[in-house]
């Protein structure tokens, strides 16, 4: 056995020595191991401040904590030496603790698992194991908590993570691998809450497979769609600005549903430029090509349910805008009104581009109205009604209809025209009768009238 120095100035022995009984090394005595005193055991009775050198124990400018009184120091005195604690397991030694003096590193090693116990409860501990180049931390008997700041270069999760109400602070940007899923569970009905404060949440609930409900979100900025976005029933809480975009209803109708009377679509112009107000445009482009003569440019339909056993959606009136001629610089249009009459939509009125208003001849009305050559003296009755402003008389002969508002009357165009024509025909008939009387009874007068071409010869 090499030298063993005991005490100060020291006791040295070069031969084998058997220690028996209790051996005591005096306080503040350096127990050096190695011929040159390479390693030291030192019991210090007094306190030692941090980073304080101690001759032949703590060398140079130590990086050491403060020590309480009666502390034990185990130190490598020779530079770059290592310190190791090993155990023999089945004939093979395994390092358990290793300090690399030259590298400045410290290893805690084990053949199997490394257990850390921080209390007297031996059932609560943290275990470190390695397998297939993966280090696993396992908390036994209690939960695994991080207290204070913890920084991770990367985490691969192999199981569920459970946590209470915790806060992430100073996280910064978080990037998820493409295709990653953030979810609250694997069963329909699970809810995931994303909160901006204690009371405001985005609630996402899976009500059915591939269906997710987001409750009370506030949208801002520009939202981009990938593919087709299908919106359910939406209640607007503010103004929707189209930004020059288009509602595309495809081959169906864009419907405005209202529960009120005489309300629905309202177009308001707020422009202060010029005198033009709001406009309603019907544009027929035929997929970007020119329209043909006779094509409809647009139509307004007036519909309602009839009283069939199963009420039917019925068109009671239509207003069409037609292209009569699409020749560049010589275009001609026409407006046409179709109105339901005895179960059929009848072309009741047209207005040409030249300003010709035409109404259906059948509009003379019911048999109660007066037609040509009736019992009245048409011209005289019409004159009397007009001169005396006797609207009731005109209503009696079918020229006017009584109504409840405005002037109280509406003019029936066809009966009026027919009665005027009847007056003209009646006047002509009476003139012809008068001429025959003059010819028969006053031949000389008839000749003079014929000379003046007032009557025929």
Buried (B, 14 or more C-beta within 10 A) or exposed (E): EEBBBBEEEEEEEEEEEEEEEEEEEEEEBBBBBBEEBBBBBBBBEEEBEEEEEBEEBBBEEBEBEEBEEEBEBEBBBEEEBEBEEEEEEEEEEEBBBBBBEEEEEEEEEBEEEBBEEEEEEEEBBBBBBEEEEEEEEEEEEEEEEEEEEEEEEEEEEEEEEEEEEEEEEEEEEEEEEEEEEEEEEEEEEEEBEEEEEEEEBBBBBBEEEEEEEEEEEEEEEEEEEEEEEEEEEEEEEEEEEEEEEEEEEEEEEEEEEEEEEEEEEEEEEEEEEEEEEEEEEEEEEEEEEEBEEEBBBEBEEEEEEEEEEEEEEBBBBBBBBBBEEBEEEEEBBBBBBBBBBEEEBBBBBBBBEEEEEEBBEEBBBEEEBBBEEBEBEBBEBBEEBEEEEEBEBBBBBBBBBEEEEEEEBEEBBBBBBBBBEBBEBBEEEEEEEEBEEBBEEEEEEBEEBBEEEEBEE
